[in-house]
Amino acid sequence: MGYAAPMDSLTPQQRFIQTALHLQKSALPLAQGYMQRQAALGLEQVLSEERLSSADGIAASLAAVDGLEQLVADNLASWQQWMVEATRNLSAALEDFPEAERAETSCSMLASIQVHMEFQQRSMAARAEWIGAARTICRLAQLGRELAPDAAGPIFASEDDLEEVKRQLARIAAAAAEEQQLLEERAARMRDSVAKLQPR
């Protein structure tokens, strides 16, 4: 069984590393909670042929899109709160550093926080693109269904609406590609960050 030394017996550098590692672990439930709540929305069904083939199905898809929009807003608020706490805790852990080392480590810490904030902004922007495109497609399907309530399968009111659906699907594909790239970047940064924090 491992033994963790009391914080007051550690050097300032060791305390800073332990604080940083603890903060990284505390971020995991935020990410996992977001993914679980997103999975519960059944987003893979939102633009399915079955959903877009009936008024009730379209309504269910629009409700899921609304739910995702609220989830994204909640998630952003949670991450902003986490960032404030992380900055406060890491700044406190720097107080006992020698002045020169404190300045250098503080600059590195702020750069890392900035990168994380930019990641969150890009991630939220990609989600917003998906939400906007999916909602537009559902609205167009809803309009087509109102004009032809008994039509089989998804129906759109005009060729122009169908072309708009194609444009929105391209937006969704681009947003999905951006999100995949962000996931890969985050995994690489996490591996690099953990490696740097490990005792030499």
Long-range contacts (C-beta under 8 A, 24 or more apart in sequence): 12-93, 12-94, 12-96, 12-97, 13-97, 13-101, 14-199, 15-93, 15-96, 16-90, 16-93, 16-94, 16-97, 16-105, 17-197, 17-199, 19-89, 19-90, 19-93, 20-90, 20-93, 20-197, 21-194, 21-197, 23-85, 23-86, 23-89, 23-90, 24-190, 24-193, 24-194, 24-197, 26-82, 27-82, 30-75, 30-78, 30-79, 30-82, 34-71, 34-75, 37-71, 38-68, 38-71, 41-67, 41-68, 41-71, 43-68, 46-134, 46-138, 47-134, 47-137, 47-138, 47-172, 49-153, 49-154, 52-137, 52-138, 52-141, 52-153, 52-154, 53-152, 53-153, 53-154, 54-145, 55-142, 55-145, 55-146, 55-149, 58-138, 58-141, 58-142, 58-145, 61-134, 61-138, 62-135, 62-138, 62-139, 62-142, 65-131, 65-134, 65-135, 65-138, 68-127, 68-130, 68-131, 69-131, 72-124, 72-127, 72-128, 72-131, 76-120, 76-124, 79-120, 83-113, 83-116, 83-117, 86-113, 87-113, 112-193, 115-189, 119-182, 119-185, 119-186, 119-189, 122-178, 122-182, 123-179, 123-182, 125-178, 126-175, 126-178, 126-179, 126-182, 127-175, 127-179, 129-171, 129-172, 129-174, 129-175, 129-178, 130-171, 130-172, 130-175, 130-176, 132-171, 133-168, 133-169, 133-171, 133-172, 133-175, 134-168, 134-172, 136-164, 136-168, 137-165, 137-168, 137-169, 140-164, 140-165
